[in-house]
Amino acid sequence: MWATAVGVARVRALESERRDALFRDPLAQAFAAAGGLWPSSSPPDDEAARRRRLAVAFSIVIRTKFLDDLLRQASESGVRQVVLLGAGMDSRAFRMDWPEGTRLFEVDTSAPLDFKASVLRQERAVARCERITVPVDLREDWPGALAAAGHDPAAPTVWIAEGLLIYLPEDAVELLLDRISALSAVGSWMGLTLGSRGVIERFAADAAPGSAASMWVSEMPDDPVGWLAGHGWDAAGHTLRERAAAYGRPFSTPPQREERPGGLISAVRR
């Protein structure tokens, strides 16, 4: 699945080239090139497939900006621990300005972390905070591995699960949230991306075998804010359309169905 993370890096590299970029990710092009997805990958011949790919790329850009802003807000509130779950080719440790004393943990399996390390060495990249990699499968005892790496559950943490939960079955999503909540002191933050209702029907039903969409299995609950409240979090949900308009990138097409808030989640631990 880490090859999908290289595809995300390609999207971020393309966004970084725009004059009106919502963020700049100087390492994204290097990750995409090392993974064979730069300077370009062939667009699909099918027009519907092309539109779906553009829609996914657009969502990656908007969610990246949304979570960048959330991380800045959490840092400004005094949080100095960051945990990226399923970190992939995330380069926030290198591209964002972090307050002194920030510790950023990247949790992922060994394969993507090793690939990433080779690119970072090649690029001579220097992190702007204390960056700690935690090679562990999220299906295993990742809280134990995180603790061994130095995470302090008594101090507030900002958790990021970006483009992750859609790949996990419902019971695994619940377990992940239970574990996050157990490790979160009052004042912790969380940023989640959730598959919107109907996204699997629209994208995954005829997805090519092995593609990212073919591995999507879960969508957001009917009431994501209430769902998170049950786990002890004060949450707010936003649609991609709403955030895109706020960022000056409005959707060019009207909604095909009622869009419920919740695809992009920010939450604070009570």
N, C-alpha and C positions, 0 to 999 in steps of 0.2 A: 504494500500500500504506500510505501514511502515514495515510489515513483510519482504518485499523485502530488506529493509535496513539491516535487520538481516542477510539475505543471503549474502549481500555484505560484512558484517563484517566477515562471515565465510571464504569467499575468502581471505580477508586480513589477517585473522589469519593463514591460510594455507601458504600464502606467507611469513609471518613473521617467520615461522619455517624453511624456506630454509636457507642453509648456504650462498647462494648468493642473499639473499632477496634484492629487490629494495627499500624496506622501512621496518620499524619495527613498528608494531601497537600493543603494549602490551595489550590494552583494547579490541581488536577485539574478542579474544577468550571468554572473559567474556560476551560480548554482544551475541555472537553466542550460548553460553551455556545457558544463561538466556532465549533465544528464542527457545531452543530445537534443535539447529542445530550443536551441538558439543557433542562428538568428531567427528561425521561424520553424513552425511545424505545418504540414500541409493541411489546409482547410478541408473539411468534408465536402464531398460533391453534392450531397443532399441538402437542399435549402433549409428544410426543417431542422436537420442536424446542425447546420451552421448557426441558425438562430438560437438553438439550445446552447451551443458552445458559447456564443456571445453573451447569453443571459447568465451562464455560470461565471464567466469572466467578470461581468459587471458586478455580480454579487460578491465576488472575492475582493474587488476594489472597495466597495462600500463597506463591507465588514472589516476590512483592514483599517480603514479610516476610523470607523466606530470604536474599535478596540484600542487603537492608538490613543484616542481621546480619553477613553475610560482609564487607561493606564496612567496618563498624565494626571487625571483627576485623583486617582488613588494615591499617586505619589505626593501630590499637593496636600492630601489629607494626612500625610505622615507615614503611609505604608512603605516599608523598606524591604519586603519580601515579595518576590514575584515567582509564580509557578506557571510554566507553559506546559500544558498536558498535550501530548502528541505534538511536540514542538516542530517536527519536520524541518523545513528550511527557513524557519522564522529567524530574522536577523535583528529583532528589536534590541537585543543586547548591544548591538554594534551601531545601530542607526538612530536611536533615540537618546535624548539627554536625560540622564538619571541623577537623582540627588545622591550626594555622598552617603556611603553606607548601604546602598541598595545591593541586594543579593538576588540574582535571577537564576532559577533552576529550570533547566530544560529536560523534561521527562519524555523519553521515547525509547524505542528499541535500539539495539546496537547498530544495525545496518544503516539507518539514516544518520545517526550521530557520527558514525565512522566516515561515511561519505561526506558529510558536512565538514568534519574536521579536516579532511584532505583539501577541500576547497578553501577553507579558512586559512590553512597554512600557505597554500599557493598565493592567496590574495594578501597575506601578511596582515590579516584583519586583527584589530585590537578592540576588545570589548570596552564599553564605557561604564561598566559596572562589574561587580564580581559575578562572573558567569560560572555556573556549576552544572555539568551534564550528569544526568541520572539515567543510565541505560537499564531500562526495565520495561517489560510488557505490561500494559495497563490491565491485562487480565490476571496478572500475578500480584504479589504483595508490593505494589508500588508505594504505599504509605511507609512501609518499613524501609525501603530503599531511599525514599526521600528523607526520612529521619536520619538514616545513616550518613546522608550527604550533608546534613547540618541544618535542615529546616526546623524552625522553632514554632510549634503550634500555639505557644502562649503569646506570640506576637502576631499582629494582623498580617494577613497575606492577601495579595491580589492574584486570583486564579483566572487563567484564560484557557478555555476549551473552544478553539476556533476550527470550524469545519470537521469536528470530531464526532459529536453525538449522533449525527445522521448515519454513521457507520456501525453504531452499537445497537443491539436489540434492547427492548424496553427494560428488561431486568438488569442488564449491564449498565444502562443509563442511571437507573435508580441506585445501584450499588456505587457507581462513581460519585453521584451526588451525596450519598450517605457518607462516603469516605471524605470528600471535600469538606462537608459540614463538620465532621468530627475533628478535623484539623484546623478549623477556622475560628480564631479568637473574635470576640466582638469588635466590630470596626473593619473586618475583612471585606474585600470586594470580590466580585466574580463577574466575568464577561463570558457569555455563551452565545454560540450561534446554533439555531435550531432549524431543522428542515420544516418549511412552511407546509400547511395542509395541502395535500394534493400534489406535492412536488415529485413524489415517487411515481405516481400515475403519469405525470406529464413527462418526466425525464428518464426514469429508470426502466419503464416497461419495455421499451425497444432499444435500450442501451446496448452497445457492443460488449460482448463478453470480455471481462477484464478491465473495462473502463471504470472510472470512478463512480459514475452513476449506477453501474450494475451492482455495486456493493452497498448502495444506500438501503437501509432497512427501517429507519425510524423517523417519524415526524413529531412535531411539537404537540404537547397535550392541548386539549381544548382551552384550558385556562392556565397558561404557563406562569402567570403571576401568582395565582392561587396555589399552584403546584409547588412553587418555590417557597411561598409563605409557610406551607406545611413542613418545610425543612428548616425554617428559621431565618429566612432571607426576605428583606424588603426589596422587591424587584420592580423594574419597569420594562415593558416590552415595546419594541418599535418594529415597523415593517421596513424592508429594504426601500420601498417606494418613498416612505416618509423621510428616511435618512438621506436618500439620494437627492431629494428635492432640497433638503436643508444644506447639503454640500454643494449645491449648484449644478447637480448632474441629474435633473429630473428624467424620469422614464419617458420615452417617446410614444409609448402605447398605453391606452387605458387599461385598467384592471379587467381581467376576464371573469373574475368572481370576487365575492367579498373577501377583503384581505384583513385577517385578524391580526392585532398586534402580537408580537412575540418572536418573530424570527431572529431579532437581535435583542439580547437581554443584558441589562446591567443590574447588579444586585449588591446589597450591603448586608452584612451579617448583623442581626439584632443581638 
